[in-house]
Amino acid sequence: MSLNKLTRRTVGEKVAMAGGAAALAMVSGNMATAGIVASTTAPITCPTTTPINWDVDSDGTADFQLAYSTTSSLAFLSERNGGRIVAPNSVGSDGFAKLASGFVVESAMASFKFFPNAQGGITVTSDQGIGGDLGPQGWSMGDTGFFGFKFTSGGNTYYGWGEIHIQGLSTSPYTITRAYYNSTPFAPITVCDTGSAVPEPSACALALLAAGGVAAYRGRRKQVAA
């Protein structure tokens, strides 16, 4: 085998290796940043008989509870085991903030908060009307809107957003129609982000591609010199 052929093969191998490594880095970057996943336990409707638990990530631990009281005709959404719902700073006990698309749910939020202790029962509907904990926050009967939440799993905290529809019916007071959370611990999430965005190539991937280009350039120079 001639030196030129050996040089060309070596350069080709270098370029292929660099390109392959870059592709792997890009895929790894996509996997690392594609942390928004849908809750498989939504939609979930508040029952009018036995309360049911909502386990957002299906890890076996209830994060919230949906319940209805036949004696008072009140429908509740309660926090369980570290699950918390975004509330306005102005609310002192039970609160349920109505959020806009694009709102970022994270540890510290301007004008909003997570209560340090669980909210025992957020009134969603009352006597076929809007609940007292939701009305002051801009919710109305028949509304479909967004809310933010967090929950814990394995000692980590995860942030998410949900969509709720308030029917106010005696058979189905309200339904959490869909929910998404960031599977990266402690990472924020934007309301209406469903994880469909394609992330930019990582810096590592771009560096590897550049290295492949340099290897090819040097190889061509060697061939010309030979």
Secondary structure, DSSP 8 states (H G I E B T S, - for coil): --HHHHHHHHHHHHHHHHHHHHHHHHHHHHHHH--EEE-TT-SEE--SSS-EEE-TT-SSS--EEEEEETTTTEEEEEE-TT-EE-EETT-SS-----B-TT-EESSSBTTEE--SS--S-EEEEETTEE-TTTGGGT--TT-EEEEEEEEEETTEEEEEEEEEEE---SS--EEEEEEEEESSTT--EETT--S-------HHHHHHHHHHHHHHHHHHHHHHH-
